[in-house]
Each structure stands twice: as structure tokens, then as C-alpha cells.
Amino acid sequence: MADKHILHMVTPLKHISPFDVNMAVDAGFDAVTPYTETTLEEVTGLVQDAIFSRPPKLGVKTGMFFGGKNAILALDMLAAAKKALVPPFGISLFADPAGSFTTAAAMVACVEKLLRDKKQRDLRGLHVAVFGATGVVGFSASVIAALEGAAVTLVGYDGIKRVSEGARDIKARFGTDVAAADGSTDAKKQDILSNTDVALCAGRAGVQILSAGELKATRRLLVVADVNAVPPAGVEGLEVMANGTDIGPHGALGIGPLAIGNIKYKTEFGLFQRMISAPKPLSLDFREAFQLARELNA
């Protein structure tokens, strides 16, 4: 019998995501096993059980995936897993909490391509406002954009406290500065938009973040992107399949959630396939996700 590709899927939540299970199996894993309500302290034991139960040559056919809904915790689990490895034993590792790393990677890659193709710009030096920045997708997109040289502002719908904490976490974790702003009223959002080149909307499903009136009053915006596919749209008037459609009267271009979702799906699927086909164990997080999303969207 051929050696099987086995994936251990770890989450701190009550359930592993069915989306991620389907993706992993469809990508080619022969066996997928969930580990739920897992703590950070338990990761070492799980990793060492996984590596020592197969000979070193099968490490490349063994993987561990970290889900949940907390980007920092998923990265901490990934780091703990790396530390737990005992050469020559190894396994491939992949963090994508709530699909946020691959979704954020796809979102920023789509924005980057549209800027390049239609505006002859890239992200470096542009002012990027992230609405829904306290969520895992918004947080992850903020990090990716900031590391690409954008001046990023985390916008808080409920005030500045939580986004300020997020900005401090990003500085401490990734060594890059982002700003925080209070977007709790329409007037405050409009003030933020007046100094924004790119708006990334990653708020809760079914919640409108930007209205048509706010877009109409904003002359500086180059691109608006939204990941919310549940009506009402996060950006009023933005079609779900939009990919460079004019939105507002001043030349801003919109990217809808299904255009982003197409690249997100291919990115997560592609990273699972890389785990399966790699000649040696891999470690994958939002950086590798963004690299692949760029390639897929070139």
C-alpha cells in the first residue's frame, strides 16, 4: 500500500472549519483528522506524536494545519510546532485561521493588480484604510499591506480602543507601524476616506460599511475592495463579481467578494497541494499565501 498523505487539523475552537476540511481533501490528502479545543500548550505533544509515529522519510507526507479565529494564536501555534520538531523528523505546517491568511492575501493581491493595471501604481506609499480591522481578515490584510510599504490605518467601528491594541500587536509582532482611527460615525468615516487611497472592507457579513453617499463625497479613492458576500454588500453598489468596475463618480474602482473569493479559493487549495507535492516539509502562513495569490492573479 502506498504511503498516505495525512493532515492533522488543529483548532482552539469547538469545531474545525468544514470549509478547510473540504479544501484539504479535495486538494488530495488521503486522511484528515481534526483536533478541537486545542490549547497552545498542547501543540508540542501533538506534533511529536505526529512525527515519531512515521519514519523521517514520511515527514513530507504528514502535515499539520492551524485554524481558529485568532491570527496571533495561529501564528503562535505554528511557531510552537516548529520548535517541537526533532530533526531528522519533520512535517509540513500551515496556518490559515478562519481562512483569513488566504482571504487577506487574495484581497491585497487583487488590489495590487488593479492598481498596477489601471492606475500605474503599487501599494508602496499609498494610504490604506482597513474597515473591520479588529476581525481576523482585516487584521491579516493590514499586516500584508503594511509589509508591502503602504501607510495603513486600522479603522474601528466601535471606537479607537480595540484598533489601537491591534496596531500595537502588529508593531510588536511584525515590526511595522500602522495607525488607528475611530470610524464609529459617518462623519468620522468620511474624514478617514478623505485621506485614503485604498479602502479594504472586511467587516461582519451582512453589514454595510461604506455607503454610496460616502463614496460620492470622496475624490481621492483609487480602489475599494470588499470581502462580504452576504447581503447587504459591505460597500453599497458594489457587485459581488466586480473586478475593476467603476464605483462612485470620481474614478474609484471596486473589487467584489466573489472576485476576491476566486483567488482565495485557489490560494488555499494551492497551498494544500504544495504540502502534498513538496520534496521536503514546508512552513506556510500569510507570507506564502500572498506570494501564491500574486502568482495566481498575475
N, C-alpha and C positions, 0 to 999 in steps of 0.2 A: 504493500500500500504506500502511495506517495505521501511524503511528509505534508501535513496540513498547515495552512496559514491560520493562526489562531489570534484573535483580538480580544483583549480584556478591556472592558469599557467601565471606567470609574467615574462616579459622580457623588458629590456630597448631598444630593437631593434624594427624595423618596423614590423617584423613578429615573431611569436613564431615558434619554430622548428617543422615541420611536423613529424620528427623522434620521438621527445619526445611525441607529441600528440598520435601517433600510439602506442607507448610503453605503455602509461598510460591507453588508452582504452583497449588494448589487455590484460593488467595486471588485469583489472577488474573494473576500475572506470566507474560509470554509466553516469556521466556528466563531461565534461571537457570544461572550459571556458578560453580563452586567454585574457590577458591584455597587450597590446603592448605599446612601447614607454613610459614605466613607469619610473618615477624618484625614487630615494631613498626616497625622502621626502613623496612620495605618498604611501609608503608601509604601514605605520601605519593605515591610513584610510581604505585601502583595507582589512587588517587583522581584524580590528574591525568591519567592515561591515560583514565580513565572520563569526566571532564568535558570534556576538549579534543577528544574524538572525536565529540561531538554538539554542535549549536548550543545556546546558552543556554536557548532555549525548551523544549528536551527534557530539561533537567536534572531537571524534576519527574517525568519518566518513566524516570529512572535511579535505582537505589538500591544501597546497599552495606550488607550485613549482617555483624555481627561475632559469631562463635561462640566455641568453645573450652570450657574448663572452669575459667577463672580470671576472676572478676568484675573485679578491678582491671585486669588486662591488657586485657580487652574495653573497659573504660571508657577506658583509655589509648589504645587504637586508635581509639575514637570521637573522642577529643579530637584525636589526630593527624590524623584525617580532616577534622575541622572546620578545623584550622589549614592544611591543604593546599588548601582551596578558594580559587579566584581569581575573585571577582565580575567580571562577572555570571554566571559559570559556577557551577553548584551541583548537588548531588544529595541525595537523602534518605538518611539514615543510621539504622541500627537495631542496637543491641547487645542480645543475649539469650544469653549464654554458657551452654551446656548447658540452654537453656530456663529458666535459673534466675530471671531477672528476671520473666518472666511467671508462673512457678510460685510464686515467693515473693509476687508481687503478688496472685495468686489466693488463696493461703493466708491472708495477712493480711486481705484483703478479706472472705473468708468468716468469719474470726474476728470481725472488726469488726461485720459484720451480725448474727451470732448474739449478740454482747454487747449490741448495741443492741436487738434484737427480744426477747430472752429475759431479759436481765439489767439492762436500762435503764442500761447503762454504755457508755463508749467506751474506747479504749486509753490515753488520757492518764492518767498516774499509776499505771497498773496495772503489776504486776511480771510480766515476761515472761521465761521461761526457754527458751532455744533449744538443743535437743539435736541434735547433728550440725552444730554451728555452724562447724566447720572446712571443711565442704563448701560448694559454691557456692550451693546453695539456702538453706541455713541462714544463711550469711553475708549473703545478699541480704535474707532475711526479717528478720534482725536490724537491718539498716540501715533498712528501711522502718518497722518498729515503733518504733525509736528516734526517727526523724524525726517520727513521729506522737505523740511525747510519752510513750511507755512507758519504764519503767525496765527495760532489757534486760540479761540475763545470758547470756553465751555459755558453754555447758557442754561441757567436754572429756571425752570418754570415755577418753582416754589420758593424762589429767593436765591441768595448767593451762598448760603452756608454749605450745602452739600457739594456744589460745584467747586467751591474753594478747597474743600477737602480732597476732591478728585484731582484738582490741579497740583496740590501738594504731593499726592500719591504718584502722579506722573513724573514730577520733578525728582522725587526720591528714587523711583524705580528705574526710570529711563534717562535721567539726566538732561531732560529737555524742558524748557519753560513753556507753560500755557497760561492764558489769562482766564479769569472767571467773571461772569456778568449776571446780573439779575434780569431775567426776562419774564417776570411774573405778571406784567401788564402789557397791554397792546402798545402803549406809549413807549415802554422800555424796550420792547422788541423792535419797534420802529427805529429807535435810536441806535440799537445794535446793528440793524440792517443797513443803516445809512453809512456805516463804515466797514461793510462786509463785501468781499468779492465772491465768496463761495459759501452757500448755506447748505449744511448737511443736516437732514431731519431724520432723527432716529427715535422718535417718541413712541409712546404706547400705541398699540394697534387701535384704530378707530377714533383717534384723537387728531383733530385738525390743529396744526401748529402755526402755519402761515396762511393768511387769507389773501384773496385776490387783491383786496384794497391795500394791504401791506406791500405786496409785490409791485403794485402800480405806483406806489409812492417812493419806491426805491430805484434810483438810477444807476447805482454802482454795481449791482449784482451781475456776475458773469454766468454763474451756474447755480442751480438749485437741484438737490437730489433728495429723494425720499425713499425709505425702505418699508413704509407701511402700506400693505396691500389690502387691509381691511377698511371698508368704507366707514366714515368719510375719509378721503385722502388726507394725508398729513399736510399736503400743500394743495390748497384749493385750485381746481382747474387742471391739475397735473394728471395726465392719463397714466395708467399703470404700465403701459408698454412704451411710454415716451423715452426717447434716447436722442436728445438734441433738439426737441421741439421748443419753439418759442413759447415763453411763458411770461406774461406781463408785457407792457408796451415799450420797454427800454432795452430790448436785446438780450435779456437773460434767457438761458437755455435750461430746459428741465430734463431730468432723468428720473423715470418712474421705477417703482419697486420690482416689477417683473423684468425689466431690463437689467437691473442690478441682480435680481434673483437668478437669472440665467447664468451669469458669470459666477455667482456664489455657488450654485449647484455644481458647476463644472470644476470649481476650485476645490471644494471639499471632496468630491468624487476623485479628482485627480490626485490629491494628496494621499487618500487611501490607496489608490493604485500605485503610487510611488513607494509606499510602505511595502506593498506586496512584491514589487519588481526590483527593489533596490538590492545591489550586491552586498551591501553592509547596512547595519542598523542606522536609522535616521532619527533626528530630533526636530520636530516641526511645531512652530507656533505662528503668530500673526506675521512674522517676517517672511517666512517661507510661503505663507498664504498670499501675501501681497506680491511677492515675486512671481508666483504662478498666475495670479489674477491678471497681472500686467501682460504676461506672455499670452494668455488666452484671449485677452482683449486688444492685442496689438493690431 
